[in-house]
Amino acid sequence: MKDGALDARAAPAESRPEGARAADLGQEHGHETLRALDRMQVAAIGKLTGGLSPAALALAGFDWWMHLARSPGKQIELAAEAARKSAHLWTQLAASAGGQAAPARVEPLPGDNRFRGEAWQKPPFSFWAQAFLLNQQWWHQATHDVPGVAPHHEEVVSFVARQMLDIFSPSNTPLTNPEVIARASETGGRNFVDGLRNWIEDARRTAAQQPPVGAENFRVGRDVAVTPGKVVYRNHLIELIQYAPATGTVHAEPILIVPAWIMKYYILDLSPENSLIRYLVGEGYTVFCISWRNPTAEDRELGMDDYRRLGVMAALDAVGAIVPGVKIHATGYCIGGTLLSIAAGAMGWAGDRRLASMTLFAAQTDFTEPGELALFIDHSQMHMLEGTMWDRGYLSADQMAGAFQMLRSNDLVWSRLVHDYLTGERTPMFDLMAWNADSTRMPYRMHTEYLRRLYLDNELAAGRFVVDGRPVALQNIRVPIFVVGTERDHVAPWRSVYKIHYLADTDVTFVLTSGGHNAGIVNEPGRPGRGYRVATQRVAGCVLGPDQWFAAAEPKTGSWWPEWVAWLEEQSAPDRVAPPGLGAADYPPIIDAPGSYVLRR
């Protein structure tokens, strides 16, 4: 500095000339205007691409193509594989020409039921099925193990190739699908008329933003979400439901359920026969459950910490006032479980000892291996998503539904199109499907923070997720933890959920159950074909890897719900008490369950 003059860049704002401060404000406003221009442009592209980033797809494709072009060994391998598969096809074709069924050279992947029917085992349909499956297998080999390709780009290219192949599956066209041909023969072609009628009805409902056909038979509060209770607390973000007791005495410790706000809470209170909440009440527990408000554009600035404070912590305060003097069994589902882990970690260093135990349903705490959902999450895709959300103030339900359907396009898209539009039969509506159609929105700030801080930067597992000025460490959770993973989870793969073993400094009981992200949790006793594995990792023992754990944990048949209830009893006081009243002086009952927030669209 010369002549004692202050450097304007270092001067406090109040000591700087008014003109300089005005200039800085003007410059800042100009930068924000330019950023807004960028977001508007990205939002416009997102509307055309369904929220997918063309740049992300192009980068992945270019990475794969360039490395494949420079890998003569991989090219020779693929050429040899193509020749071998072509020979198999010629064998199939010769057998089909003779009216015989040749042995299948390749079987469909697990969960792919398109070609399981008996009619697909006979020529010429067996030939078409084998041609498709061999082609699918070759493209899998072509898009994997190309030297030098980034793993994320490899998965994106493989995913896009799989989506493109599925469009041309022989099961999707009426002339090459034997089941559609048989249906047309039975009905004299009436199935196509019925299918067209179904398509028109679905298109009309979609345009009018109405639920799918049959969802009206599962009305919230009448057919689903009917466990008796009262809303005992409400703020801008949540309604807290306390359920009425069903037994003469109850366990002293209540259960607080933190569901995901990416979906309506009543997946845990569906029909009476498969309601987890009703089951817990019947087992003698006082149950509280958060019902999240469906956000609008006005809620765009709600962040992750708002969900922690106004959600988990506010609910804990209410439960503690209604059932005073006892600890609480806290339970979180999916993203609700991730938020509960953050809250419990922060409670640990703050000396808050209100929890008796913590249970996580299909909830991730380490996002290094987040599964197929990570296909839609990289820096380019985040830029596109942020622009789309900024334009609306939230992530819309249709965008989320589209992403999840693409992950399981065979089950959620193509099989339904074939069944409803080619065979002309309606897919029967049931409670879980109706609940799935009752979707929610994500606020701009919260969803941006969630994806960036957890998926992209993995701040929670790395100890960089800050709450109230201090990083959250899951090692500070000292209560026993019960964790449920599901075998066919596309949202929270069980090996990713299993990583809680590496982060927690307490006893962890892990259950791996059959089913997927939703059906594996809605797993009531008595349903046939269900099973699970369970094992407890003591804090003083050695941690096993997921595959070692799988080999060591013996399979059991039936539902895991009784296993969890038995575990909860071990963490509870031995004596039962009289049921608490619904609400308290400071938390009087407001309205009957299921409340009003769950009804907002």
PyMOL commands that set and color helices and strands:
alter all, ss='L'
color gray80, all
select helices_A, chain A and resi 13-15+18-49+54-69+72-97+118-121+125-143+151-167+170-172+178-187+190-207+215-217+265-268+272-274+276-282+297-299+304-322+335-350+372-376+379-392+397-407+409-422+431-437+444-456+459-462+474-476+494-497+500-503+546-552+561-570+597-599
alter helices_A, ss='H'
color red, helices_A
select strands_A, chain A and resi 229-234+238-243+250-251+255-258+287-292+328-333+355-361+394-395+442-443+466-467+470-471+481-486+508-513+531-537+555-557+576-577+591-592
alter strands_A, ss='S'
color yellow, strands_A
deselect
rebuild
show_as cartoon
